[in-house]
Amino acid sequence: MISCQSAFFLAFLCLMTSCAFAQEQAVADSLERVYFEKPHSDLEKLKLLNNLSFHEMKDLRKGLKYADELIRLSQLLKNDSYLRAGYFLKGNKERSLGRLDHALNLYFKSAEIARRLKQPSAEGEAYGAIADVYSIAKNHKNSVEYYLKAIQVLRKSTDSISLASVLSNTGDEYFNAGAYDSALVYFNQAKRIFDQVNYLTGKGYSLGNIGMVYAQTGKISKAERNINEAIRILEKTQDYYPICDYLLGMAEVYVSKGNKQVARAYILKSVNLAEKYRLTEQVSKASLKMSVLSEQMGDTGSAFAYYKKHIASRDRLNNISSVQKMGDLRTNFEVSQKQAEVNMLTQQKRNQKYLTISLGVILGLTVLVIGVLIKNNQLRKRAYTSLNAQKIETETQKAKAEAALRDLQVTQKQLIHSAKMASLGELSAGIAHEIQNPLNFVNNFSELNVELLNDLKDELIRQLEPSAQVEAGIILNDLANNLRRITDHGKRADAIVKGMLQHSRAGGGRKQATDINALANEYLVLTYQGMKLKDKNFTARYLTNFDQNIGKLDVNPQDLGSVLLNLYNNAFFAVKEKKERLGGSFEPLVVVTTRKRPGQVEISIKDNGFGIPQELHEKIFQPFFTTKPPGQGTGLGLSLSYDIIMVHGGEIKLNTQQGEFAEFIIQLPVET
């Protein structure tokens, strides 16, 4: 039982937690005083330890200690909810300290407890953290997989902040992979949510990330404005981890301006912050930047010192993979290369000094230096040969293990996905059937009633007095018009039900080797013939430009065919609409092109319709959003297509000019 004093304390603690969106060190300091001032009940201790570990930013090891105590007390009290929180918070601290293998294990434990407790917000948060660890470990495939899994789970919850955080991290992953368009989409989605809930830290992250995209795409003024605002916000909340990244982003901006001195100051500030708060990953990145910039500025001593610091931090960070077995050898080898270069420069300076003494001394030193260099070179070659052989063997074994693991994960994922989609398909079919019957009843009887009213109209009006005939005609016409509207909206609802059913079936099949050119051509002809059946007056010209070197690609032909059908329908609808407006002076044209690119295959569908306005670019892939007139589109086609291509590991890009054309480009990865 909780005393009155304890109840008041818990109420204060809950109020404080709900009002504080972000981690703040000042809160941690206040809570620490409260925790040690007097004894507390077990529930109060759990709440205090949870908040202490969450808000402790300056001393990560102290935050780790609080998390350990929270786990111990939760296990003792058998409180799974706080045990899940303890695992998650400890994982955060371990990750910040660079112990990624420990963090990953803790996040998996947290996710499993959240799933068992049916807490989608906590489960999605844990999946997002797992994806973060894979991202740091440069495992892009696993990182994207868990980010999308986290987004899927969090969309079912009411935790908008966690959803926005995962969207932001997903954008960061695409940013690191060079997919800047996709990164900007996810960053903007996150920022809108953070702005809605007035989450200051999240807003700072979003502004900084957007600024980094602008910096990479050459929009320097926008980059500088966004990054400076992000740093200002995050310094208030004492959240130094992202500040280190954004300081490096500002350094890149000033390097592009040619001002290396200011860039060096930004990098130095990032290094100092990272070292002060023991942020291992940030120390590694900032030290490498400083080494490269120092070498460009001619400061070889600083370049070498910071390169050593980068190597040491990087190897501490990479202990999650089997590459760590070679970490010490690789580090010593790389440092020895730098040391040999420095020794060579030093020896050359000594030789120049000895030139003033005597020709004999110079000759002797020259012979000595040459002998030393030859010996060092021979030793280095032998060490490199041995190290390279070990590296090749290790990488071969690693590649085999990773390939086997990938095959197993793909098979497991396909089996689970197939079972889920089969169950969902049965449920959707039942729902569609139950809704379809009353819709058919409404549509059929409303059309029949229109015909009956038309038959009744003339006979009924003739039997009325002349003074009442006009009013009766107006009423009957209104009834007929109302019935037609009921029919139109019934058909609209019917189309939406069918679209939702198709959406639930997406991705249900298995991948198989498919001739992309043949598939694209088959659905193009099928779509055009379907348009002709709907409108006998419709005519348009379509061209194909297929790259014959593409061959076959492992895809789900039914799902990819559904994507092509949607895009073809949109293209033919666009040129049909423009033809109806402009008349005979306009010639409708749809061009389908396939191209083989390095590591991927592209399918382009381009029409010469009116294009898509700039303000709608970010909305076109959202469910139920459509640019077609009412009754002519469900808004599910592009959303379905986007999900299907993402499941295939690809992207859909839009290239358009309003009033001139619209082009959708499908990019599919080529698995080797």
C-alpha positions in Angstrom: 0.0 0.0 0.0 1.3 3.5 -0.9 1.1 6.2 1.9 -0.4 9.7 1.2 3.1 11.1 1.1 4.1 8.4 -1.4 1.0 8.9 -3.5 1.8 12.6 -3.7 5.4 11.8 -4.8 4.2 9.4 -7.5 1.8 11.9 -8.8 4.5 14.5 -9.0 6.8 12.0 -10.7 4.2 11.0 -13.3 3.4 14.6 -14.1 7.1 15.4 -14.5 7.6 12.4 -16.9 4.6 13.3 -19.0 5.6 16.9 -19.4 9.2 16.3 -20.2 9.5 14.9 -23.8 13.2 14.9 -24.0 16.2 13.6 -22.0 17.5 16.4 -19.8 20.5 16.3 -17.5 18.9 18.8 -15.1 16.1 16.4 -14.5 18.6 13.6 -13.8 20.4 15.8 -11.2 17.1 16.6 -9.5 15.9 13.0 -9.4 19.3 11.8 -8.0 18.8 14.1 -5.0 15.3 12.9 -4.5 16.4 9.2 -4.7 19.1 9.5 -2.0 17.4 11.9 0.3 15.0 9.4 1.9 13.8 5.8 1.6 11.1 5.0 -0.9 8.7 2.2 -1.7 9.6 -0.5 -4.3 7.3 1.1 -6.9 8.8 4.5 -6.2 12.3 3.1 -6.6 11.3 1.5 -10.0 9.9 4.8 -11.3 13.0 6.8 -10.0 15.5 4.3 -11.4 13.7 4.3 -14.8 13.8 8.1 -15.0 17.4 8.4 -13.6 18.8 6.1 -16.3 16.8 7.7 -19.0 17.8 11.3 -18.2 21.4 10.7 -17.2 23.4 12.2 -20.2 26.7 13.4 -18.9 27.9 10.3 -17.1 27.0 7.2 -19.2 28.5 4.8 -16.6 26.3 6.2 -13.9 23.3 5.8 -16.2 24.4 2.2 -16.8 24.6 1.6 -13.0 21.0 2.9 -12.6 19.8 0.6 -15.4 21.5 -2.4 -13.8 19.8 -1.7 -10.5 16.4 -1.3 -12.3 16.9 -4.7 -13.9 17.9 -6.3 -10.6 14.9 -4.8 -8.7 12.4 -5.6 -11.5 13.5 -9.3 -11.5 13.2 -9.4 -7.7 9.7 -8.0 -7.8 8.8 -9.9 -11.0 7.7 -6.7 -12.7 8.1 -7.4 -16.5 7.1 -3.9 -17.5 10.0 -2.3 -15.7 12.3 -5.2 -16.6 11.7 -4.5 -20.3 12.5 -0.8 -19.7 15.6 -1.7 -17.8 16.9 -3.9 -20.7 16.2 -1.1 -23.2 17.8 1.7 -21.1 20.9 -0.4 -20.4 21.1 -1.2 -24.2 21.1 2.6 -24.9 24.0 3.2 -22.5 26.0 0.2 -23.8 25.5 1.4 -27.4 26.8 4.9 -26.5 29.8 3.3 -24.9 30.6 1.4 -28.1 29.7 -2.1 -26.8 27.4 -2.9 -29.7 27.2 -6.7 -29.1 26.0 -6.1 -25.5 23.5 -3.5 -26.6 22.0 -5.8 -29.4 21.4 -8.6 -26.9 19.7 -6.3 -24.5 17.4 -4.8 -27.2 16.3 -8.3 -28.3 15.4 -9.1 -24.7 13.4 -5.9 -24.4 11.6 -6.6 -27.7 10.6 -10.1 -26.6 9.2 -8.9 -23.3 7.2 -6.1 -25.1 5.8 -8.6 -27.6 4.8 -10.9 -24.8 3.1 -8.0 -22.9 1.4 -6.8 -26.1 3.0 -3.4 -25.9 3.3 -2.3 -29.5 4.9 1.0 -28.6 7.7 -0.6 -26.6 8.1 -3.4 -29.1 8.5 -1.0 -32.0 10.9 1.1 -30.0 13.1 -2.0 -29.4 13.1 -2.9 -33.1 14.2 0.6 -33.9 17.1 0.4 -31.5 18.1 -3.0 -33.0 18.1 -1.4 -36.4 20.3 1.5 -35.0 22.9 -1.1 -33.9 22.9 -2.8 -37.3 23.3 0.6 -38.9 26.3 1.5 -36.8 27.8 -2.0 -37.7 27.3 -1.1 -41.4 24.8 -3.9 -41.9 22.4 -1.9 -44.2 20.1 -4.8 -45.1 19.3 -5.9 -41.5 19.1 -2.2 -40.5 16.4 -1.4 -43.1 14.5 -4.6 -42.3 14.2 -3.8 -38.6 13.4 -0.1 -39.2 10.5 -1.1 -41.5 9.4 -3.6 -38.9 9.5 -1.0 -36.2 7.4 1.5 -38.4 4.8 -1.2 -39.1 4.4 -2.0 -35.3 4.4 1.7 -34.2 1.8 2.7 -36.7 -0.6 0.4 -34.7 0.2 2.3 -31.5 -0.5 5.8 -30.2 3.1 6.6 -29.6 3.7 9.2 -32.2 7.1 10.3 -30.8 8.6 6.8 -31.1 7.2 6.5 -34.6 8.8 9.8 -35.5 12.1 8.7 -34.0 12.2 5.5 -36.1 11.1 7.4 -39.2 14.1 9.8 -38.6 16.5 6.9 -38.1 15.2 5.2 -41.2 16.0 8.4 -43.1 19.4 8.4 -41.6 20.1 4.9 -42.9 19.0 5.8 -46.4 21.2 8.9 -46.1 24.3 6.8 -45.2 23.5 4.6 -48.3 23.4 7.7 -50.6 19.6 7.5 -51.2 19.0 11.2 -50.4 15.5 11.4 -51.9 14.2 8.6 -49.7 16.1 10.0 -46.7 14.5 13.4 -47.1 11.0 11.8 -47.3 11.5 10.0 -44.0 13.1 13.1 -42.3 10.2 15.3 -43.3 7.6 12.8 -42.1 9.4 12.7 -38.7 9.6 16.5 -38.5 5.9 16.9 -39.0 5.2 14.6 -36.1 7.7 16.2 -33.8 6.3 19.7 -34.7 2.7 18.5 -33.9 3.7 17.2 -30.4 6.2 20.1 -29.8 9.0 17.6 -29.1 12.0 19.9 -29.0 14.8 17.3 -29.1 13.0 15.5 -32.0 12.7 18.8 -33.9 16.4 19.4 -33.4 17.3 15.9 -34.8 15.0 16.5 -37.8 16.4 19.9 -38.6 19.9 18.6 -38.4 19.2 15.6 -40.6 17.5 17.7 -43.2 20.4 20.1 -43.2 22.8 17.1 -43.8 20.8 16.1 -46.8 20.9 19.7 -48.2 24.7 19.7 -47.6 25.2 16.5 -49.6 22.9 17.8 -52.5 24.7 21.1 -52.8 22.1 23.4 -51.1 24.6 25.0 -48.9 22.6 28.0 -47.5 19.7 25.7 -46.5 22.1 23.2 -45.0 23.8 25.9 -42.9 20.5 27.3 -41.6 19.0 24.0 -40.6 22.2 22.6 -39.0 22.8 25.8 -36.9 19.2 25.7 -35.6 19.5 22.0 -34.7 22.8 22.6 -32.8 21.2 25.5 -30.9 18.2 23.3 -29.9 20.2 20.3 -28.8 22.7 22.3 -26.8 19.7 23.4 -24.6 18.8 19.7 -24.0 22.4 18.7 -23.5 22.0 15.9 -26.2 25.6 15.8 -27.4 25.5 12.6 -29.6 23.8 14.2 -32.6 25.5 17.5 -32.0 28.8 15.8 -32.9 27.4 14.7 -36.2 25.9 18.1 -37.0 29.2 19.9 -36.2 30.9 17.6 -38.7 28.1 18.6 -41.2 28.9 22.2 -40.6 32.6 21.5 -41.2 31.6 19.9 -44.6 29.7 23.1 -45.5 32.7 25.3 -44.7 35.1 23.0 -46.6 32.9 23.4 -49.6 33.1 27.1 -49.2 36.9 26.9 -49.1 37.2 28.0 -45.4 39.2 25.2 -43.9 40.1 27.0 -40.7 36.5 27.4 -39.6 35.9 23.8 -40.7 38.8 22.6 -38.5 37.3 24.5 -35.5 33.9 22.7 -36.0 35.6 19.3 -36.2 37.8 20.0 -33.1 34.6 20.9 -31.1 33.0 17.6 -32.3 36.1 15.6 -31.1 36.2 17.3 -27.7 32.5 16.8 -27.1 32.7 13.1 -28.1 35.7 12.5 -25.8 34.2 14.4 -22.9 31.0 12.3 -22.9 32.7 9.0 -24.1 30.9 8.7 -27.4 33.1 6.2 -29.1 31.4 6.2 -32.5 31.6 10.0 -32.7 35.2 10.1 -31.6 36.1 7.7 -34.5 34.2 9.7 -37.1 35.4 13.1 -35.9 39.0 12.0 -35.6 39.0 10.6 -39.2 37.6 13.9 -40.5 40.3 15.9 -38.6 43.1 13.6 -39.9 42.0 14.1 -43.5 41.6 17.9 -43.1 44.9 18.2 -41.3 46.7 16.4 -44.1 45.1 18.6 -46.7 46.3 21.7 -44.7 49.9 20.3 -44.5 49.8 19.4 -40.8 51.2 15.9 -41.0 51.8 15.5 -37.3 48.2 16.3 -36.3 47.0 14.1 -39.2 48.9 11.1 -37.9 47.8 11.7 -34.3 44.1 11.9 -35.2 44.4 8.9 -37.5 45.7 6.8 -34.6 42.8 8.0 -32.5 40.3 7.1 -35.3 41.8 3.5 -35.6 41.6 2.9 -31.9 38.0 4.1 -31.6 36.9 2.2 -34.7 38.3 -1.1 -33.4 36.5 -0.6 -30.1 33.3 0.1 -31.9 33.5 -2.9 -34.3 33.7 -5.6 -31.7 30.3 -6.9 -32.8 31.6 -8.7 -35.9 34.2 -11.4 -36.6 36.5 -8.7 -38.1 37.6 -8.0 -34.5 39.7 -11.1 -34.6 42.0 -9.3 -37.0 41.6 -5.9 -35.3 44.9 -5.6 -33.5 46.9 -6.8 -36.5 45.1 -4.5 -38.9 45.5 -1.5 -36.5 49.2 -2.1 -36.0 49.7 -2.5 -39.8 47.9 0.7 -40.7 49.6 2.7 -37.9 53.0 1.2 -39.0 52.3 2.5 -42.5 51.7 6.0 -41.2 54.7 5.7 -38.9 57.0 4.7 -41.7 55.9 7.8 -43.7 56.6 10.0 -40.7 60.0 8.3 -40.2 60.8 8.8 -43.8 60.1 12.5 -43.7 62.1 12.9 -40.4 65.0 11.0 -41.9 64.9 13.3 -45.0 65.1 16.4 -42.8 68.1 14.9 -41.0 69.8 14.2 -44.3 69.3 17.8 -45.3 70.9 18.9 -42.0 73.9 16.6 -42.4 74.6 18.0 -45.9 76.2 21.0 -44.2 78.7 18.8 -42.3 80.6 16.9 -45.0 80.1 14.9 -48.2 81.5 11.8 -46.5 79.0 11.8 -43.7 76.2 12.4 -46.3 77.3 9.4 -48.3 77.4 7.2 -45.2 74.0 8.3 -44.0 72.6 7.8 -47.4 73.8 4.2 -47.6 72.4 3.6 -44.1 69.0 5.1 -44.9 68.7 3.1 -48.1 69.6 -0.1 -46.2 67.0 0.6 -43.5 64.3 1.5 -46.0 65.0 -1.7 -48.0 64.9 -3.8 -44.9 61.7 -2.1 -43.7 60.1 -2.5 -47.1 60.9 -6.3 -47.1 59.5 -6.7 -43.6 56.4 -4.8 -44.5 55.8 -6.8 -47.7 56.2 -10.1 -45.7 53.8 -8.8 -43.0 51.3 -7.5 -45.6 51.4 -10.9 -47.5 50.7 -12.8 -44.3 48.1 -10.4 -43.1 46.4 -10.3 -46.5 46.2 -14.2 -46.6 44.6 -14.3 -43.2 42.2 -11.5 -44.2 41.1 -13.3 -47.4 40.6 -16.6 -45.5 38.6 -14.8 -42.7 36.5 -12.9 -45.3 35.8 -16.1 -47.2 34.5 -17.9 -44.1 32.5 -14.8 -43.1 30.9 -14.5 -46.5 29.9 -18.2 -46.4 28.4 -17.8 -43.0 26.6 -14.6 -43.9 25.2 -16.2 -47.1 23.9 -19.2 -45.2 22.3 -16.9 -42.6 20.7 -14.7 -45.3 19.3 -17.7 -47.0 17.8 -19.0 -43.8 16.4 -15.6 -42.8 14.8 -15.1 -46.3 13.3 -18.6 -46.1 12.0 -18.0 -42.6 10.6 -14.6 -43.5 8.8 -16.0 -46.6 7.2 -18.8 -44.6 6.0 -16.4 -41.9 4.8 -13.8 -44.5 3.0 -16.5 -46.5 1.1 -17.7 -43.5 0.2 -14.2 -42.4 -1.0 -13.2 -45.9 -3.0 -16.4 -46.3 -4.9 -15.7 -43.0 -5.3 -12.1 -43.9 -6.6 -13.0 -47.4 -9.3 -15.2 -46.0 -10.4 -12.5 -43.6 -10.4 -9.8 -46.3 -12.3 -12.1 -48.7 -15.0 -12.6 -46.0 -15.2 -8.9 -45.3 -15.4 -8.0 -49.0 -18.1 -10.6 -49.5 -20.2 -9.3 -46.6 -19.9 -5.7 -47.7 -20.3 -6.5 -51.4 -23.8 -7.9 -51.0 -25.5 -4.8 -49.5 -23.5 -2.6 -52.0 -24.8 -4.6 -54.9 -28.3 -4.3 -53.4 -28.0 -0.5 -53.2 -26.5 -0.2 -56.7 -28.9 -2.5 -58.4 -32.1 -1.2 -56.8 -31.1 2.5 -57.1 -30.6 2.0 -60.9 -33.9 0.1 -61.1 -35.7 2.8 -59.2 -34.4 5.4 -61.7 -35.9 3.4 -64.5 -39.2 3.0 -62.6 -39.4 6.7 -61.9 -38.8 7.5 -65.6 -41.7 5.1 -66.5 -43.9 6.6 -63.8 -43.1 10.2 -64.5 -45.1 10.8 -67.8 -48.2 8.7 -66.7 -48.4 10.4 -63.3 -48.0 13.9 -64.6 -50.8 13.5 -67.1 -53.2 12.5 -64.3 -52.4 15.7 -62.3 -53.9 19.1 -62.6 -52.0 21.4 -64.8 -51.1 23.6 -61.9 -49.5 20.7 -60.0 -47.6 19.1 -63.0 -44.6 21.4 -62.9 -44.0 20.9 -59.2 -44.5 17.1 -59.5 -42.0 17.0 -62.4 -39.4 18.9 -60.3 -39.8 16.5 -57.4 -39.6 13.4 -59.6 -36.4 14.7 -61.3 -34.9 15.4 -57.8 -35.7 11.8 -56.8 -34.1 10.4 -59.9 -30.9 12.6 -59.4 -30.7 11.5 -55.8 -30.8 7.8 -56.8 -28.1 8.4 -59.4 -25.9 9.9 -56.7 -26.5 6.9 -54.5 -25.5 4.6 -57.4 -22.3 6.7 -58.1 -21.2 6.6 -54.4 -22.1 2.9 -54.1 -19.8 2.1 -57.0 -17.1 4.3 -55.4 -17.4 2.2 -52.2 -17.3 -1.0 -54.2 -14.0 0.2 -55.9 -12.5 1.0 -52.5 -13.4 -2.4 -51.0 -11.8 -4.1 -54.0 -8.7 -1.9 -53.7 -8.4 -2.7 -50.0 -8.7 -6.4 -50.7 -5.9 -6.1 -53.4 -3.8 -4.2 -50.9 -4.1 -7.0 -48.3 -3.0 -9.6 -50.9 0.1 -7.7 -51.9 3.3 -9.7 -51.5 1.7 -13.0 -50.9 3.6 -14.9 -53.6 7.1 -16.1 -53.9 10.0 -14.7 -56.0 11.0 -16.5 -59.2 13.2 -15.8 -62.2 11.1 -13.5 -64.4 11.7 -11.9 -67.8 11.2 -8.2 -66.9 10.8 -7.1 -70.6 8.2 -9.7 -71.3 6.3 -8.9 -68.1 6.4 -5.1 -68.8 5.1 -5.6 -72.4 2.4 -8.1 -71.4 0.8 -5.7 -68.8 1.2 -2.7 -71.1 -0.9 -4.4 -73.9 -3.4 -5.7 -71.3 -3.8 -2.2 -69.8 -4.3 -0.5 -73.1 -6.9 -3.1 -74.2 -8.7 -2.6 -70.9 -8.8 1.2 -71.5 -10.2 0.6 -75.0 -13.0 -1.6 -73.6 -14.0 1.0 -71.0 -14.0 3.9 -73.6 -14.3 2.9 -77.2 -13.4 6.5 -78.3 -10.1 6.3 -76.4 -6.9 6.1 -78.5 -3.3 6.7 -77.6 0.2 5.7 -78.9 2.6 3.7 -76.7 6.2 2.9 -77.3 8.6 0.4 -75.7 12.4 0.7 -75.4 13.6 -2.5 -73.8 17.2 -3.2 -72.8 17.8 -6.8 -74.1 20.7 -7.3 -71.7 18.5 -7.3 -68.6 17.5 -11.0 -68.8 15.6 -12.5 -65.9 15.3 -11.1 -62.4 14.2 -12.8 -59.2 10.8 -11.0 -58.4 7.3 -11.8 -57.5 5.7 -11.6 -61.0 2.1 -11.2 -59.7 3.0 -8.3 -57.3 5.3 -6.6 -59.9 2.6 -7.0 -62.5 0.1 -5.3 -60.1 2.6 -2.3 -59.8 3.0 -2.0 -63.6 -0.8 -2.2 -64.0 -1.4 0.6 -61.6 1.3 2.8 -63.2 0.1 2.1 -66.7 -3.5 2.9 -65.8 -2.4 6.2 -64.3 -0.4 7.1 -67.4 -3.2 6.3 -69.8 -5.7 8.1 -67.6 -3.4 11.2 -67.6 -3.0 11.4 -71.4 -6.8 10.7 -71.8 -7.6 13.6 -69.5 -5.2 15.9 -71.4 -6.7 14.8 -74.7 -10.2 15.6 -73.5 -9.1 19.2 -72.5 -6.9 20.1 -75.5 -8.7 18.3 -78.2 -7.3 17.4 -81.6 -4.0 19.3 -81.3 -2.7 16.8 -78.7 -1.3 13.3 -79.4 -1.4 11.0 -76.3 1.9 9.1 -75.8 3.1 6.6 -73.2 6.7 5.4 -73.3 8.0 2.3 -71.3 11.7 1.9 -71.0 13.9 -0.7 -69.2 17.6 -0.2 -68.4 20.3 -2.2 -66.8 22.3 -0.2 -64.3 25.2 -1.2 -62.0 23.6 -3.4 -59.3 20.0 -2.7 -60.3 17.4 -2.7 -63.1 15.2 0.3 -63.9 11.7 0.3 -65.4 10.5 3.8 -66.6 6.8 4.6 -67.3 6.5 8.1 -68.9 3.4 9.9 -70.2 3.0 13.3 -71.8 0.0 14.3 -69.6 -0.3 17.3 -67.3 2.3 16.0 -64.8 2.0 16.3 -61.0 2.3 19.6 -59.1 5.3 20.1 -56.8 3.2 20.4 -53.7 1.7 16.9 -54.2 5.1 15.1 -54.6 5.3 14.0 -50.9 1.7 12.8 -50.7 1.2 10.6 -53.8 2.4 7.4 -52.1 0.1 7.9 -49.1 -2.9 5.5 -48.8 -6.3 6.9 -50.1 -4.6 10.0 -51.6 -5.5 10.4 -55.3 -5.4 13.2 -57.9 -8.2 11.7 -60.0 -11.7 13.2 -59.9 -14.2 11.8 -57.3 -15.4 8.3 -58.2 -12.4 7.6 -60.6 -9.7 6.5 -58.1 -9.4 4.8 -54.7 -6.0 6.3 -53.8 -4.6 2.8 -53.0 -2.8 2.1 -56.3 0.5 4.0 -55.7 0.5 3.2 -52.0 0.2 -0.5 -52.8 2.9 -0.2 -55.5 5.3 1.6 -53.1 4.9 -1.1 -50.5 5.5 -3.9 -53.1 8.7 -2.3 -54.4 10.0 -1.7 -50.9 9.4 -5.4 -50.1 11.5 -6.2 -53.1 14.3 -4.0 -51.7 13.9 -1.3 -54.4 12.6 2.2 -54.8 10.0 4.2 -56.8 11.1 7.7 -57.9 9.1 10.5 -59.5 10.3 12.7 -62.3 7.8 15.3 -63.5 7.3 18.7 -65.0 3.9 20.2 -64.5 2.0 20.6 -67.7 4.5 18.6 -69.7 5.0 15.0 -68.5 5.2 12.6 -65.5 7.7 9.7 -65.2 7.7 7.0 -62.6 11.0 5.1 -62.3 11.1 1.6 -60.6 14.5 0.6 -59.3 15.0 -3.1 -58.5 18.2 -4.5 -57.0 20.1 -7.2 -58.9 21.0 -10.0 -56.4 24.4 -11.5 -57.0 
